[in-house]
Amino acid sequence: MLPPFIIEQIRQREERERLQREENRPRLELPLERYPAPRRPGGGAKEPHDDEDDPNRGVIILEIG
């Protein structure tokens, strides 16, 4: 059995290594808009690409890895 301080040092070292690996992992950054686009005045006819409020718009799930 190892002394508790050695176990703690090993745990801390493993945690530092894990954080370093996470920092070096590639990340996907999405250019999200800070403010939503203004709505069209008058609520005219809906454009084909305008499906913000369409409950049947669907969901796409991508599994990477």
N, C-alpha and C positions, 0 to 999 in steps of 0.2 A: 504494500500500500504506500502510495506517495504521500508526502506531507501536504497539508492543505494549501500552503502558500505556493507550492510548485503546481498543484492542480489549478489554482487561480491564475498563475502566470500563463500556463498553457491555454486556458480558456480565453484570457485577454488577447494573447497572440493570435489565436484562431479567429477571434472576433475582428481584430485589426485586419487580418488577411482577407476575411470575408468582405469587409467594408471596402477595402482596396479593390477587390475583384469587381464589386458592384459599381464602383466609380469608373472603372475602365471598360465596363460593358457598353456596347453601342446602344444609343437611345433613339427612339423615333420622336421627333418633336413636330407636333401638328400646329400649323398656323391658324389658331382659333381666333375668331373675331372677338374683340372685347365688348363691343356693343352690337346688339342685333340690328339687322337691316330694318329701316322704317317700312311700315306696312303701306300698301297701295291705298290711296284715298278712294273713297266711294265703294270699295269692295266689289270692283268690276269682275268681269269673267276671269276665271282661274286659268293661269297659264299652265301648260303641260308639266313644266319643271317645278312648279310651285306646289309641293305637296307637304307643306309644314303641318297642316291640320288634318291631313288624310290619315284616318286610323288604320288603313290597309296598306301603309307604305312599306312594311316588311322590315326585316332585320337581317344583316349579314354578319356571320361570325367567322372570323379568320383565326385558325389555330396555327401558330408558328412554333416550330420546334418539335 
